[in-house]
Amino acid sequence: MIYKATINDKREISVDLQSDGTVLLDGKTTAPDVSQIKEGIYHIIHGHKSFNSEVIKYDKEERLLHIRVNNNVYKVQLRDRFDVLLHELGMDAAKSKKVSELKAPMPGLVVEVCVSEGQDVKKGDKLVVLEAMKMENILKAPADAVVKKISITKGQTVEKNEALILFV
């Protein structure tokens, strides 16, 4: 499997994982000795040097890793050949979610509105608490956005697919 790895948003290298355990880094063959100590923690010997590494954070959907190697933290963005092709065709912009509104996933009662108009929200931020079938459901931001208009108030009943919040 061939990947393009971008390290700290600056350096880009080609990583080709071979079936025999060797790795091609920018076309140069290398065979690091990797031992897993425990989940997410590894000891690597490469080129007569020893490295301790730990996967701090991994976002599978974004293929983004934060890795600590000998107490230095690196941000590594991986792209496979399909990601590279989409980028070359200018279609990777469609991958970044541009949201225009948050809709009610089910009918229910608005228990809490957690944001205000003009507020910046990040993906995963709590926006609305909706009670449906005697359960409270937290509706979160699907992407980074700015709240343009809030179409609901606390205590209001909403229907499925009703627009709750509009984004800029």
N, C-alpha and C positions, 0 to 999 in steps of 0.2 A: 504494500500500500504506500503510495507516494503522497506526502503532505508538503505544503508550504507552511513554515512556522515563522511567525513574526514575533520577535522578542522585544518587549518593552516598547512597542510601537515604532521601533527603529530598524533593527537588524532583521533581515529576512534570509532564511536558509531553506534549502530543499532537504527533506528527510524521507528516505526510501527504506522502509522496513523489509528486509529480505526474509524468506522462509527459513533460511539456515541460521537465523539469529544475528546475522551481521546487519550493519546499518550503513547506508550511504548518506553522508552529510555533504551536501554540495558536490556530489560525485566522488567523494573520497571514502573508501571502505574503512570501516572501523568496527571493532567487536568489543564493546564494553562488557565487563563482568558485572551484572546487576543482581543483587541479592535483596529480596524483600525482607525487611526486619519485622514489620507488622503492617496492617492496613494503611496504605498511603505513605509509608516511610521505607526508604531504600538506602542501601549502601552500594556505591558504584566505584569500580576500579577501572580507570581508563588512562592509557599512556603513562603508566607508572605513577599515577596520582590517585588519591583516594578522595571520594566525595560523599557527603551525607546529604540526602535530599528528602524533602517532604512535600507532598501535595497538600497545600493549604486550602485551596478552593478549586472546585471543578464545576463548570457550567456546561453540561453535556449539550444542551440545545445550541449554545453559542460557540461551543468548542473552545472555551477559554479556560486556561489553567493559571493559577498562581502557585508557583513552586519556590520553595526555599532550598537553596543549594549552598552548603557551608555558610549559613547565616546571611546570605544575600537573597533577596526576594526578586523573582522574575515573573513578569506577566507574559504568557505564551498564548498566542492566538493561532489555532491550527485551521488550515483550509485544505480540503482534498481537491482532486482534479475537477469535480463538479462545481465546487465553490469558485475555483479559479476561472472556469469556463463562464459561469454566470457573471462574474466580475468583468471579464473581457467583453462580454456581450452587453454590459451595462444593465444587467437585470438583477444585480444583487441589491439594489435599492428597494426592490419589492420585498426582500427578506426582512428589512427593518420595518417593524410594524408601525404604520401611521394610522393612529386611531382618531376617529372623529366623534365617537360617542360611546357611552356605556349604557347598555340596555339591560332591563330586568330579565334574568334567565328564567323566572317563574313568577306567577302572581304572588303578591304578599304585601306586608305592612312595613313601611319604612320606620325602623326603630331608631336609627341614628344616621346623620349626614356628617361625615368626618372631615370634609374639606370645604373650602370657600371659593368663590369666584375669583379668578386671577391667580390662584395658588399653583405653584409648580408641583407636580407629582412625579414620582419615580415608579418604574415598573414594580409591582408588588405592594405598593402603598395601599393601606386601607382607605376606601372611599365611602362606602355605604354599608350599613348593617340592615339586612332585609329579613324579616321574620316570615317564614312560610312553613306550613304544616307543623307549627309549634316548635320550629327549630330556627335558630338565628344563623344566617348565612352572611359571611363577610365578603363583600364584592371588592376586589382589588383592581388596581390600575393595570391594564394589559400591556402598557408601554409608558415610557417617559412622555409627559405632555403637560399642557397648561390648561387648567379648568376655565372654560369660557363662560358656561352658563349651567346653573343647577336648576333642573326642571321639577324638583320634588322638595317636599318638606317633611320633617319628622311627623309621624302619625298618619301620613297619607297612604292610601291603598293604591298599589300599582298593578298593572296587568303584564302578562308575559310579553317581552319584546318592546315594552314602553321605554322610550329614551329617558334616562335618569340624569345623566351628565353629558354636556357637550364639551369637546376639547378644541383648542386652537390648533 
